[in-house]
Amino acid sequence: MQHYTDTILYKTHQHIIVPISKSLSVFIPFLIISSVILFFLKISVVLIILWEIFIGAIIFAWFYFFWVKSYFIISNEKIIVKVRNGVFSKFHMSIHFKNIRDMAFSKNNVMHYVLWYGTIFARSSAGAVGDLEAKHIPHVEKVYKILNALHMLEESERKSMKSLPQLLRFTNSESKENDIDFESWKLQIVDSQETLEDAIEKEKMVLLNIPGMKEVVLLDWNDRKNIFSMEEERNHWVYESLRKKVLFAATHDASLRDPDEAIVLTAWEKVIFPTVNFHEINRKSVISSSPWLAVHEYLIPKFKDFDDYDATLLIWFDI
């Protein structure tokens, strides 16, 4: 879908909690009232339950239909909010990046943190009349980072963006990723004519959309050499990492999901740190591990927004 000269970079619905909460707000009073009435009319309990399930499904389908028709869209020119609340209730607003004075996001209750959603704010240079507020946005922190990256670009640069991977490559142009000589890796082709570079950008976006994951950078062969010299021998993953095509370093906070497997093992009175599966990456021979302190400290300068409470993680795979 295009809007004039826009190219859509990101599109999502409001969080699924929206139709659920609206349905419950209607269904619960109906449930109470109808149950009392049908009970006094001596209707079979089974029939009462079936009736209430039927009505509950209709109520949810009603709100779900309008939820599906509602969108939050980021294009290479503007932010768009489209909300349908009913047959005769529609809200549609947009704000161009060139007119945005500043932006913010908020997560201000327990549900926001548990279900990973929040509100995006964009203040217009034209004043309060043109301000935009988008509620119930999933992965609100990740969305804010995308918006912030686009807002910082020059207008001509922003309009040239045709995809999120392109934006990621552009905004990370000063990172260690540029030390990778993709020609020397022969841009290996995978499914659908996917190059190694495309695969790297695709999996980076997968990682960045995992709740709790903050930053992801690609490590080069010089980084591998340094890590190999620093890491403890009992961290068996360090040997595996030398044989993989792609090696990512990532930062995450305490909200990241639990590891797929045990990250510490004891065998014959020795403690070892094995490789661990990482199921979000659908590639060959995917493994991950938490680095030892020396490597952790080596990785920290590679990240732009590292917090003292963040942890580092190494993820690598073949294509």
C-alpha positions in Angstrom: 0.0 0.0 0.0 1.4 3.4 -1.0 0.5 6.9 0.2 1.3 9.3 -2.6 5.1 9.0 -2.9 5.5 7.1 0.4 7.1 3.7 0.8 5.8 1.8 3.8 8.7 0.7 6.0 6.8 -0.7 9.0 3.1 -1.6 9.6 1.4 -3.1 12.6 -2.0 -3.3 14.3 -2.6 -2.1 17.8 -1.8 -4.7 20.5 -4.3 -7.7 20.5 -5.2 -6.6 24.1 -7.4 -3.9 22.4 -10.1 -6.1 21.0 -9.9 -8.5 24.0 -10.4 -5.7 26.5 -13.2 -4.2 24.6 -14.9 -7.5 24.2 -14.7 -8.2 27.9 -16.0 -4.8 28.8 -19.2 -5.7 26.9 -19.4 -9.4 27.5 -18.9 -9.5 31.3 -22.0 -7.3 32.1 -24.0 -9.3 29.5 -22.8 -12.5 31.1 -23.9 -11.5 34.6 -27.3 -10.1 33.5 -28.2 -13.0 31.1 -27.0 -15.7 33.6 -29.3 -14.3 36.3 -32.3 -14.0 33.9 -31.9 -17.4 32.3 -31.4 -19.0 35.7 -34.7 -17.7 37.0 -36.4 -18.8 33.8 -35.1 -22.3 34.7 -33.2 -22.7 31.5 -30.8 -25.6 31.3 -27.2 -24.7 32.5 -25.8 -26.3 29.4 -28.0 -24.2 27.2 -27.0 -21.1 29.2 -23.3 -21.8 28.7 -23.7 -22.5 25.0 -25.7 -19.3 24.5 -23.1 -17.2 26.4 -20.2 -18.8 24.4 -22.1 -18.0 21.2 -22.8 -14.3 22.2 -19.2 -14.0 23.4 -17.8 -15.1 20.1 -20.0 -12.6 18.2 -18.9 -9.8 20.5 -15.2 -10.6 20.1 -15.6 -11.0 16.3 -17.2 -7.5 16.1 -14.3 -5.8 17.9 -11.7 -8.0 16.1 -13.1 -6.9 12.7 -12.5 -3.2 13.5 -9.1 -4.0 15.1 -8.0 -5.7 11.8 -8.9 -2.5 10.0 -6.8 -0.3 12.3 -3.1 0.3 11.6 0.0 2.1 12.8 2.2 2.8 9.7 5.7 4.2 9.3 6.6 5.3 5.8 9.7 7.0 4.6 7.9 10.4 4.8 5.4 10.2 7.7 3.7 8.4 10.6 0.2 7.3 10.0 -2.5 6.3 12.5 -5.7 4.7 11.2 -8.2 3.5 13.9 -11.7 2.1 13.3 -13.9 1.9 16.4 -17.2 1.1 14.7 -19.3 1.3 11.6 -19.5 5.1 11.8 -16.4 5.8 13.9 -13.1 6.3 12.2 -9.9 8.2 13.1 -7.1 8.9 10.6 -4.1 11.1 11.3 -0.6 11.5 9.9 2.4 13.7 10.6 5.4 14.2 8.3 8.8 13.7 9.7 9.9 17.1 8.5 7.2 18.6 10.7 8.1 16.7 13.9 9.7 18.7 16.6 10.3 15.8 19.0 9.1 12.3 19.9 8.7 10.1 22.9 7.1 6.8 24.0 5.5 5.8 27.3 5.0 2.6 29.2 3.2 3.6 32.4 1.5 0.6 33.9 2.2 -3.1 34.7 0.3 -4.3 31.6 2.5 -2.2 29.3 5.6 -4.0 30.6 4.1 -7.5 30.8 2.6 -7.4 27.3 5.3 -5.1 25.6 3.2 -2.3 24.3 2.8 1.5 24.9 2.1 4.9 23.4 4.0 6.8 20.8 4.0 10.6 20.9 5.1 12.9 18.1 4.9 16.7 18.7 4.4 18.9 15.6 6.3 22.1 15.0 2.8 23.5 14.2 1.7 23.1 17.8 -0.7 20.9 19.8 -3.3 20.8 16.9 -0.9 18.7 14.8 0.5 16.5 17.6 0.1 12.7 17.1 -0.6 10.1 19.8 -0.7 6.4 18.9 -1.8 4.1 21.7 -1.4 0.3 22.3 1.6 0.0 19.9 3.3 -3.4 20.2 7.1 -3.4 20.8 6.9 0.3 21.4 10.6 0.7 22.3 11.7 -0.9 19.0 9.2 1.2 17.1 10.5 4.3 18.8 14.0 3.4 17.7 12.9 3.1 14.1 11.1 6.5 14.3 14.1 8.2 15.9 16.5 6.9 13.3 14.2 8.2 10.5 13.7 11.5 12.2 17.5 12.1 12.4 18.0 11.7 8.7 18.0 14.5 6.1 14.7 14.6 4.1 16.4 13.4 0.9 18.1 10.6 2.8 14.8 9.6 4.5 12.9 9.5 1.2 15.5 7.2 -0.3 14.8 4.6 2.3 12.8 1.7 0.8 13.1 -0.9 3.5 14.0 -1.4 7.2 17.2 -3.3 6.3 18.3 -0.4 4.1 17.7 2.0 7.0 19.7 -0.3 9.3 22.6 -0.4 7.0 22.5 3.4 6.6 22.3 4.3 10.3 25.0 1.8 11.1 27.4 3.0 8.4 30.0 4.0 11.0 29.9 0.6 12.8 32.2 -2.3 12.7 30.0 -3.9 10.1 31.8 -1.9 7.4 35.0 -3.8 8.2 33.4 -6.8 6.6 34.6 -7.4 3.0 31.5 -9.1 1.6 33.2 -9.7 -1.7 35.8 -11.9 0.0 32.9 -13.9 1.4 31.6 -14.1 -2.3 28.1 -13.0 -1.3 26.9 -16.5 -1.1 23.5 -17.1 -2.5 20.7 -18.7 -0.4 17.0 -19.3 -1.0 15.2 -16.8 -3.2 18.5 -15.4 -4.5 19.3 -14.0 -1.0 22.8 -12.8 -0.6 24.9 -13.1 2.6 24.4 -9.4 3.2 20.6 -9.7 2.9 20.6 -12.7 5.3 22.6 -10.7 7.8 20.3 -7.7 7.7 17.2 -10.0 7.9 18.4 -11.9 10.9 19.5 -8.7 12.6 15.9 -7.4 12.4 14.6 -10.7 13.7 16.8 -10.3 16.8 15.9 -6.6 17.3 12.2 -7.5 17.4 12.7 -10.0 20.3 11.5 -8.4 23.6 14.4 -7.5 25.8 17.0 -7.4 22.9 18.5 -3.9 22.6 21.3 -3.7 20.1 22.9 -6.1 17.6 26.3 -5.7 15.8 28.1 -7.9 13.3 31.6 -9.0 14.3 34.4 -9.3 11.8 37.4 -11.7 11.6 39.6 -9.4 13.7 36.9 -9.5 16.5 36.9 -13.3 16.3 40.7 -13.4 16.7 40.6 -11.1 19.7 37.7 -13.0 21.3 39.5 -16.3 20.7 42.6 -15.0 22.6 40.6 -13.7 25.5 38.0 -16.4 26.1 38.4 -19.2 28.6 39.0 -22.6 27.2 36.1 -24.1 29.1 33.8 -21.8 27.0 33.5 -24.4 24.2 31.6 -22.0 22.0 34.7 -20.0 21.2 36.0 -22.8 19.0 32.7 -23.2 17.2 32.5 -19.5 16.4 35.5 -19.7 14.2 33.7 -22.0 11.8 30.5 -20.0 11.3 29.8 -17.5 8.5 28.0 -14.9 10.7 28.7 -13.9 14.3 26.5 -11.3 16.1 27.1 -9.6 19.4 24.0 -8.4 21.1 23.0 -6.6 24.3 19.8 -7.4 26.2 18.2 -6.5 29.5 16.7 -8.7 32.2 13.4 -9.1 30.3 14.9 -11.3 27.6 13.4 -14.8 27.5 15.1 -17.6 29.3 17.8 -19.6 27.4 16.6 -22.5 25.3 19.1 -24.8 27.2 21.3 -24.8 30.3 24.1 -22.2 29.9 26.3 -23.9 32.6 27.0 -27.6 32.9 29.0 -29.6 35.5 30.8 -32.8 34.4 33.2 -34.8 36.5 33.7 -31.8 38.9 34.4 -29.5 36.0 32.2 -26.5 35.1 31.8 -25.8 31.4 29.8 -23.3 29.4 28.3 -25.1 26.4 26.8 -23.7 23.2 23.0 -23.0 23.4 20.3 -23.2 20.7 18.7 -19.9 19.7 15.3 -20.7 18.1 14.4 -17.3 16.7 17.0 -17.6 14.0 15.9 -20.1 11.4 19.3 -20.8 9.9 21.8 -23.7 9.8 23.7 -24.6 13.0 22.5 -21.7 15.1 24.1 -21.4 18.5 24.6 -18.8 21.2 26.5 -18.2 24.4 27.1 -15.6 27.1 30.8 -14.4 26.9 33.2 -14.4 29.8 34.0 -11.1 31.6 37.0 -10.2 29.4 35.1 -10.7 26.2 32.1 -8.9 27.7 34.2 -5.8 28.4 35.8 -6.0 24.9 32.3 -6.0 23.3 30.8 -3.1 25.4 32.4 -0.2 23.3 30.8 -1.6 20.1 27.3 -0.7 21.4 25.9 2.8 21.3 23.3 2.5 24.2 24.9 0.1 26.7 23.5 0.2 30.2 25.4 -1.0 33.3 22.6 -3.6 33.9 22.7 -4.9 30.3 24.2 -8.3 29.4 26.0 -9.3 26.2 25.3 -12.3 24.1 27.0 -13.9 21.1 24.9 -15.6 18.4 26.3 -17.2 15.2 25.1 -19.3 12.4 25.7 -20.6 8.9 23.9 -19.8 5.6 
